[in-house]
């Protein structure tokens, strides 16, 4: 089973995304970026689903730290946000895909499946 690490600081959204994806994937939700490198090393996700803002930290800062790690440079990630300029933000930080909030479950499934198919 493919693994998805969800980085979302809103517990309701994190729970909803986890419930939606857990029937088909192994999922893990983190609400903070603290300890993320260790979590990635142990969980070994196939894709990251990351909110643009985790508290006061931007997704770009988190992605830069991940890419600076030795083993985590090629993990595809999906940026999701309610920001009006999510497409530009996603391109700026090199996201594999983006998902504007609010999104439907079908949009979530399609986006994740496309990224996983691209990785395969």
Backbone as numpy.savetxt, mean C-alpha at the origin, in Angstrom:
# Nx Ny Nz CAx CAy CAz Cx Cy Cz
-0.54 -18.19 -1.36 -1.38 -17.00 -1.36 -0.50 -15.75 -1.36
-0.87 -14.78 -2.15 -0.15 -13.51 -2.20 -0.39 -12.74 -0.91
0.60 -11.90 -0.55 0.54 -11.14 0.70 0.46 -9.64 0.41
-0.42 -8.97 1.14 -0.60 -7.53 0.98 -0.43 -6.85 2.33
0.47 -5.89 2.37 0.68 -5.07 3.56 -0.05 -3.75 3.34
-0.98 -3.45 4.24 -1.82 -2.26 4.14 -1.33 -1.25 5.17
-0.95 -0.06 4.72 -0.50 1.01 5.60 -1.55 2.10 5.59
-2.34 2.15 6.65 -3.46 3.10 6.74 -3.66 3.48 8.19
-3.63 4.79 8.48 -3.75 5.22 9.87 -5.19 5.35 10.35
-6.15 5.28 9.45 -7.56 5.30 9.84 -7.99 3.85 10.06
-8.25 3.46 11.32 -8.58 2.05 11.59 -9.81 1.55 10.84
-10.79 2.40 10.62 -11.99 1.96 9.90 -11.67 1.60 8.45
-10.89 2.45 7.80 -10.51 2.16 6.41 -9.60 0.95 6.36
-8.64 0.88 7.27 -7.75 -0.27 7.31 -8.50 -1.58 7.49
-9.47 -1.58 8.42 -10.28 -2.78 8.65 -11.11 -3.15 7.43
-11.69 -2.14 6.78 -12.52 -2.39 5.60 -11.69 -3.00 4.47
-10.52 -2.43 4.23 -9.65 -2.94 3.17 -9.17 -4.35 3.51
-8.81 -4.57 4.76 -8.38 -5.90 5.18 -9.50 -6.92 5.01
-10.70 -6.59 5.44 -11.83 -7.53 5.28 -12.10 -7.83 3.82
-12.00 -6.81 2.99 -12.28 -6.99 1.57 -11.24 -7.88 0.88
-10.00 -7.76 1.30 -8.92 -8.49 0.63 -8.57 -9.83 1.28
-8.93 -10.02 2.53 -8.46 -11.20 3.27 -9.05 -12.52 2.78
-10.13 -12.49 2.04 -10.69 -13.74 1.52 -9.80 -14.33 0.42
-9.04 -13.45 -0.25 -8.24 -13.89 -1.39 -6.74 -13.78 -1.15
-6.35 -12.96 -0.18 -4.93 -12.70 0.08 -4.64 -12.77 1.57
-3.38 -12.97 1.90 -2.93 -12.84 3.28 -2.69 -11.35 3.48
-3.32 -10.77 4.48 -3.24 -9.32 4.68 -2.70 -8.99 6.06
-2.08 -7.83 6.13 -1.60 -7.29 7.40 -1.78 -5.79 7.34
-2.38 -5.22 8.39 -2.61 -3.78 8.46 -1.67 -3.18 9.49
-1.00 -2.10 9.09 -0.20 -1.30 10.02 -0.76 0.11 9.99
-0.85 0.71 11.18 -1.39 2.07 11.27 -0.29 3.11 11.44
0.95 2.66 11.49 2.10 3.55 11.64 3.27 2.98 10.85
4.22 3.83 10.53 5.39 3.36 9.80 6.50 2.87 10.72
6.31 3.00 12.01 7.32 2.54 12.97 7.49 1.02 12.86
8.73 0.59 12.74 9.02 -0.84 12.62 8.67 -1.42 11.26
8.43 -0.57 10.28 7.98 -1.05 8.97 9.02 -1.90 8.26
10.28 -1.49 8.30 11.32 -2.27 7.62 11.36 -3.70 8.15
11.28 -3.85 9.47 11.30 -5.18 10.07 10.06 -5.97 9.67
8.92 -5.29 9.63 7.67 -5.95 9.26 7.73 -6.42 7.81
8.27 -5.60 6.94 8.41 -6.00 5.54 9.34 -7.20 5.42
10.44 -7.18 6.14 11.40 -8.30 6.09 10.79 -9.61 6.57
9.96 -9.54 7.60 9.37 -10.78 8.13 8.11 -11.21 7.37
7.27 -10.25 6.97 6.00 -10.57 6.29 6.21 -10.88 4.81
7.18 -10.21 4.19 7.50 -10.38 2.78 6.28 -10.17 1.86
5.72 -8.95 1.89 4.52 -8.69 1.08 4.83 -8.69 -0.42
3.82 -9.07 -1.19 3.92 -9.01 -2.65 3.55 -7.62 -3.16
2.81 -6.89 -2.36 2.41 -5.52 -2.71 2.13 -4.74 -1.43
2.42 -3.44 -1.47 2.07 -2.53 -0.39 0.91 -1.66 -0.85
-0.04 -1.46 0.01 -1.14 -0.55 -0.23 -0.97 0.55 0.80
-0.59 1.76 0.37 -0.18 2.79 1.31 -0.97 4.08 1.13
-1.48 4.57 2.25 -2.18 5.85 2.27 -1.14 6.96 2.11
-1.53 8.06 1.50 -0.59 9.16 1.28 -0.13 9.82 2.58
-0.97 9.79 3.60 -0.60 10.37 4.89 -0.76 9.33 5.98
0.31 9.04 6.68 0.26 8.19 7.87 0.62 9.10 9.04
-0.40 9.65 9.67 -0.16 10.65 10.71 0.47 11.87 10.07
1.61 12.26 10.57 2.32 13.43 10.03 3.33 13.05 8.93
3.41 11.78 8.60 4.40 11.31 7.65 3.79 11.10 6.27
4.48 11.57 5.26 4.04 11.40 3.88 4.46 10.04 3.33
3.68 9.51 2.42 4.01 8.24 1.78 5.36 8.31 1.08
5.69 9.46 0.50 6.96 9.59 -0.20 8.14 9.34 0.74
8.06 9.82 1.98 9.13 9.59 2.95 9.24 8.11 3.31
8.10 7.48 3.47 8.08 6.05 3.82 8.64 5.21 2.67
8.22 5.52 1.45 8.71 4.78 0.28 10.21 4.97 0.11
10.71 6.18 0.33 12.15 6.41 0.23 12.92 5.57 1.23
12.40 5.43 2.45 13.06 4.59 3.45 13.03 3.12 3.04
11.90 2.69 2.48 11.79 1.30 2.03 12.80 1.03 0.91
12.87 1.94 -0.05 13.78 1.75 -1.18 15.24 1.83 -0.76
15.52 2.48 0.35 16.89 2.56 0.85 17.32 1.24 1.50
16.33 0.40 1.86 16.64 -0.90 2.45 17.24 -1.84 1.43
17.89 -2.87 1.90 18.60 -3.78 1.00 17.69 -4.69 0.18
16.61 -5.20 0.79 15.82 -6.24 0.13 14.45 -5.77 -0.35
14.13 -4.51 -0.18 12.75 -4.09 -0.37 12.56 -3.12 -1.54
13.53 -3.01 -2.41 13.50 -1.99 -3.46 12.47 -2.26 -4.55
12.09 -3.49 -4.73 11.24 -3.83 -5.88 9.80 -4.16 -5.51
9.42 -3.96 -4.28 8.04 -4.25 -3.89 7.12 -3.23 -4.55
6.17 -3.69 -5.36 5.25 -2.73 -5.96 4.34 -2.12 -4.89
3.95 -0.86 -5.10 3.06 -0.26 -4.14 1.97 0.55 -4.82
0.82 0.54 -4.15 -0.36 1.27 -4.60 -0.57 2.41 -3.62
-0.58 3.62 -4.14 -0.85 4.79 -3.32 -2.35 5.04 -3.33
-2.94 5.22 -2.15 -4.34 5.61 -2.13 -4.52 6.83 -1.25
-5.42 7.71 -1.71 -5.57 9.00 -1.04 -6.84 9.70 -1.51
-7.31 10.61 -0.68 -8.42 11.47 -1.04 -7.96 12.75 -1.70
-6.66 12.89 -1.89 -6.08 14.09 -2.49 -6.54 14.24 -3.94
-6.81 15.48 -4.32 -7.24 15.75 -5.70 -6.14 15.48 -6.71
-4.90 15.57 -6.29 -3.78 15.38 -7.21 -3.07 14.04 -6.99
-3.84 13.02 -6.69 -3.26 11.70 -6.40 -2.48 11.14 -7.58
-2.95 11.38 -8.79 -2.23 10.86 -9.96 -0.83 11.45 -10.02
-0.71 12.76 -9.85 0.60 13.42 -9.86 1.46 12.96 -8.70
0.86 12.81 -7.51 1.60 12.33 -6.35 2.15 10.92 -6.60
1.31 10.07 -7.17 1.71 8.69 -7.45 2.87 8.65 -8.44
2.78 9.47 -9.48 3.86 9.52 -10.47 5.14 10.05 -9.85
5.00 11.06 -9.01 6.16 11.70 -8.38 6.96 10.73 -7.52
6.27 9.84 -6.80 6.99 8.92 -5.90 7.20 7.53 -6.51
6.79 7.37 -7.76 7.04 6.10 -8.45 6.12 4.97 -8.05
4.89 5.31 -7.70 3.91 4.27 -7.34 3.62 3.39 -8.55
3.39 2.13 -8.30 3.02 1.20 -9.35 1.62 1.52 -9.86
0.75 1.94 -8.94 -0.63 2.29 -9.27 -1.15 3.23 -8.19
-2.32 3.79 -8.43 -2.95 4.65 -7.43 -4.45 4.38 -7.41
-5.04 4.72 -6.28 -6.45 4.48 -6.06 -7.04 5.68 -5.32
-7.85 6.49 -6.01 -8.42 7.66 -5.34 -9.51 7.26 -4.35
-9.48 7.90 -3.17 -10.55 7.72 -2.19 -11.65 8.73 -2.49
-12.89 8.38 -2.30 -13.38 7.05 -1.93 -13.32 6.11 -3.14
-13.18 4.83 -2.87 -13.13 3.84 -3.93 -14.11 2.73 -3.61
-14.58 2.07 -4.66 -15.48 0.93 -4.48 -14.63 -0.32 -4.25
-15.25 -1.35 -3.74 -14.54 -2.61 -3.57 -14.08 -3.17 -4.91
-14.91 -2.99 -5.94 -14.51 -3.47 -7.27 -13.26 -2.75 -7.76
-13.17 -1.44 -7.50 -11.98 -0.69 -7.89 -10.76 -1.19 -7.12
-10.94 -1.47 -5.84 -9.85 -2.00 -5.01 -9.37 -3.33 -5.56
-10.29 -4.26 -5.79 -9.94 -5.58 -6.30 -9.21 -5.48 -7.64
-9.75 -4.67 -8.53 -9.17 -4.53 -9.86 -7.75 -3.97 -9.78
-7.55 -2.95 -8.97 -6.24 -2.33 -8.84 -5.22 -3.32 -8.29
-5.57 -4.02 -7.23 -4.65 -4.99 -6.62 -4.34 -6.11 -7.61
-5.35 -6.62 -8.29 -5.14 -7.72 -9.24 -4.25 -7.28 -10.40
-4.42 -6.05 -10.88 -3.59 -5.55 -11.96 -2.12 -5.44 -11.54
-1.89 -4.94 -10.33 -0.52 -4.80 -9.83 0.12 -6.18 -9.64
-0.63 -7.11 -9.08 -0.09 -8.46 -8.87 0.16 -9.16 -10.20
-0.71 -8.95 -11.18 -0.52 -9.56 -12.50 0.71 -8.96 -13.19
0.92 -7.66 -12.99 2.08 -6.98 -13.58 3.38 -7.50 -12.97
3.32 -7.81 -11.66 4.50 -8.29 -10.95 4.87 -9.71 -11.36
3.88 -10.50 -11.72 4.09 -11.93 -12.01 4.95 -12.17 -13.23
